[in-house]
Amino acid sequence: MNLPDNPNAAHIGQRARELYREACQRIDPATAGRLRAARRRALETAHAPRRRAASRWLLPVGALAVLALATLMVWRPLPHGATAPSAQPGASADASAGLDNELPPDADKTDPNLYQNLDFYGWLATNDSQPANR
């Protein structure tokens, strides 16, 4: 704090310093210990925001990471070798038929008798790993 050029102000500042030093010498040990402990806690608290500053960035960075992951999950490139339908306007029906074979048939377009013995088809798929020798 800058003191004005007033001689009384300089005298008041000097007198305040003398009173402070005198009070420091007359303080009892218990109070001095409490003051030292309070000073240590204050200094630790003053250094604590530096450690917490990184935690302030965790929420926005985490939100951006989740957004990027969601974007990648929604906007995935086509598998290698596949072409977009709009890329080849004259694409034949064979290309779309190949994609249809990879998907299970719709329930309303298939024979309902196929759905009666689903356990048998599951057993057949797991046990028919080797072709029959005839």
N, C-alpha and C positions, 0 to 999 in steps of 0.2 A: 504494500500500500504506500503510495507516494504521499508524503506529508507536504502541506503547503509551506511556502517560505515564511510563514508567520513564526516568530520566535517563541510564542506561547505554545504553538502546536509541537514544536521540536521538544520543548520542555515537558509537555504532557506525554509524548512518546517515550522519552527517556525515563520519566517517573513510572510509567506503566511497566517498562522492562525491569526496573529495580524492584517493583512490587511483585512481579512474576517470579524473579529469582529468589526473593526472600520467602515467598509462599512455598516454592519448591523445596527449600531447605527445611521448612517447618512441618512438612507433611508427615503423617505417621506411616509406618511400614505397611500396615494392612491396606490403607487407601492407595499407597503407591503400587502395591501388588495388583489391586483391582484395576488401577489405571493402566498398568503395563499389559494386563490380560485384555482389557478393552482395546488397547492400541493394537495388539496382535490380531484380535478378531477383525478389527477394522481394516488392517492391512491385508488379511486373507480375503476379506470380502471385496476389497478393491481389486485384487488380482483375479478373482473368480469370474468376472464377466468375460475375460479373455478366453477361458476354457469353455464357457457357455456360448460364445459367439459362433462356434462351429455347429452347435445344435440348432441354431436359428435357421441354418441353411439346409438341415436335413429334411424338413417337411417339403419345401419347394422342390428340392432335387429329387426326393422320392416321388413326388407327384409327377414330375416330368418323366421320370423313369417308367412309372406305371402308364402314362400316356403314350410313351414311345412303344412300350410292349404291346399295349392294346392296338396301336396303329399297325404294328407289324403282324399281329394276329389277324386283323381284319384285312389288311392289304398285303396278301402274300403273292409273290410272283407265281406264274404258272409253272407246273412241273417241267423238267427238262424234256424237250421233244414235243410238248403240247403247244398248240397254237390257239390263239383266241379266235372265236368264231367270226368276229368282225374283221380279222386280219386277212382272211381269204374269203371274199364274197362268193366265189364259185365253189366252195367246199362241198364235197359230195355227202350223201347221206350215210356213207360208210364210216366217216369219221364220227358222226354223232351216234351211230349204232355201236361203235366201239366203246364210247363213253357210257352208253346205256347198259352195256353188258356188265360194267363194273358195279353198277348200283343194284340193290335188290329190287325185285319187281313190286309194283304197287299192289296192295291187297285187293283192290277192286278189279284189277286186270288179270289176276291169276285165278287158277282153279281152286276153289275152296277145299277140295280134297287134299291138296298139298299141305294144308295147315293142320290136318288131323293128326299126323304122325310126326311131329317135329322132333320128338325124342329119338325116333328111329333114324332120322336124317342126321342128327347130331352124333349118334353112335356110329353110323356108317362113315361119317367124315373122319372120326378119330380112329376107327379100326381098319379102314380100307386104305392103308398107306402103301401096301404092296400090291401090284397087279396080280391077278389070278393066273396061274400057269395051267393052260388047257391044251 
